[in-house]
Amino acid sequence: MISLHEVSKSYSSGEGIFKAVESVSLTIREGSIHGIIGPSGAGKSTLLRMMNVLEPPDSGKVIVGGQDLTRLPESQLRVARRSMGMVFQQFHLLHNRTVSGNVAVPLELAGMSKRQRKERVEECLQFVGLQDKAKQYPARLSGGQKQRVAIARALAHRPAVLLCDEPTSSLDSVTTGEILNVLRHINETLGVTVVIVTHEMDVVKEICHEVSVVEQGRLTDGFALEERTARNVPRHKPSYRELLLGKAGVSDV
Ligand SMILES: Nc1ncnc2c1ncn2[C@@H]1O[C@H](COP(=O)(O)OP(=O)(O)OP(=O)(O)O)[C@@H](O)[C@H]1O
């Protein structure tokens, strides 16, 4: 459903050109929850933002639903992006608008009528369990509730994909669990493909079906999380694969 073909992205700074993502090819399976993990600065967020061409790659193709998004004119790209909701670490809510008002923003931008907007906003808030907070302002909500509002807003256009950039990194472990349950529920009941960038291995272990490891701008590993049983791995600094599949330190078992 989402295929990146040899995508690269560099940034120039006073110190020269920095390659944030280098020649990455990756396919996200339709209907899956796909984790992208790696250390800080590895290029994970850049890679995620290239999936809806919020960050246009310098080279390579981004194929979503059979279309190469890098070749679409801006007006068509805006429409294509509606099928890919985004969720961010810092929620990015508008503080001068109520919870309903925040969820309505993408629908207003798309020119939807007031009556249809109202219906859709109610549906989305109900889906994340926040219908009773519709008239509140974000300042009165907890972090987990703010992230639910952001998720409801990302669902407004009935997307096929949710792109989540560190969605739980500002939250405590209990709230993280709640938000991951919301994302799992969206995946299971609506069939939405979920891509999660995270540096937290517990997040990947908890909900991802597949994971890609990104280090220094490159895709260094990719695997399904069902392979949890391999043994006899020699002692060495464990890789993400070993830590996530529970193979690290198995010589102790
Ligand atoms: N707009 C930009 N201009 C210049 N450099 C950037 C820009 N965006 C990202 N970078 C640099 O590209 C590299 C990769 O950034 P990116 O945010 O994709 O990494 P990340 O793996 O998501 O890291 P983190 O977990 O810390 O957010 C970093 O060194 C970052 O400083």
The ligand as a Tripos MOL2 file, in Angstrom:
@<TRIPOS>MOLECULE
LIG
   31    33     1     0     0
SMALL
NO_CHARGES

@<TRIPOS>ATOM
      1 N1         14.3170   20.5990    8.3340 N.pl3     1 LIG1
      2 C1         15.5470   20.1910    8.6570 C.ar      1 LIG1
      3 N2         16.6280   20.9590    8.4200 N.ar      1 LIG1
      4 C2         17.8630   20.5370    8.7280 C.ar      1 LIG1
      5 N3         18.1300   19.3430    9.2910 N.ar      1 LIG1
      6 C3         17.1120   18.5340    9.5820 C.ar      1 LIG1
      7 C4         15.7500   18.9090    9.2730 C.ar      1 LIG1
      8 N4         14.9400   17.8920    9.6510 N.ar      1 LIG1
      9 C5         15.7420   16.9280   10.1630 C.ar      1 LIG1
     10 N5         17.0340   17.3140   10.1140 N.ar      1 LIG1
     11 C6         18.1950   16.5310   10.5690 C.3       1 LIG1
     12 O1         18.1030   15.2540    9.9540 O.3       1 LIG1
     13 C7         18.4690   14.2410   10.8860 C.3       1 LIG1
     14 C8         17.3550   13.2440   10.9860 C.3       1 LIG1
     15 O2         16.2550   13.8790   11.6370 O.3       1 LIG1
     16 P1         14.9200   13.1060   12.0170 P.3       1 LIG1
     17 O3         14.0690   14.0330   12.8270 O.co2     1 LIG1
     18 O4         14.3430   12.5070   10.8100 O.co2     1 LIG1
     19 O5         15.4950   11.9460   12.9520 O.3       1 LIG1
     20 P2         14.7510   11.0270   13.9930 P.3       1 LIG1
     21 O6         15.3230    9.6800   13.8390 O.co2     1 LIG1
     22 O7         13.2930   11.1860   13.8500 O.co2     1 LIG1
     23 O8         15.2470   11.6400   15.3580 O.3       1 LIG1
     24 P3         14.4490   12.0490   16.6650 P.3       1 LIG1
     25 O9         13.9810   10.7650   17.2620 O.co2     1 LIG1
     26 O10        15.4940   12.7240   17.5070 O.co2     1 LIG1
     27 O11        13.3610   12.9600   16.2070 O.co2     1 LIG1
     28 C9         18.7800   14.9410   12.2040 C.3       1 LIG1
     29 O12        20.1820   15.0850   12.3020 O.3       1 LIG1
     30 C10        18.1220   16.2750   12.0560 C.3       1 LIG1
     31 O13        18.8100   17.2600   12.7800 O.3       1 LIG1
@<TRIPOS>BOND
     1     1     2 1
     2     2     3 ar
     3     2     7 ar
     4     3     4 ar
     5     4     5 ar
     6     5     6 ar
     7     6     7 ar
     8     6    10 ar
     9     7     8 ar
    10     8     9 ar
    11     9    10 ar
    12    10    11 1
    13    11    12 1
    14    11    30 1
    15    12    13 1
    16    13    14 1
    17    13    28 1
    18    14    15 1
    19    15    16 1
    20    16    17 2
    21    16    18 1
    22    16    19 1
    23    19    20 1
    24    20    21 2
    25    20    22 1
    26    20    23 1
    27    23    24 1
    28    24    25 2
    29    24    26 1
    30    24    27 1
    31    28    29 1
    32    28    30 1
    33    30    31 1
@<TRIPOS>SUBSTRUCTURE
     1 LIG1         1 GROUP 0 **** ****
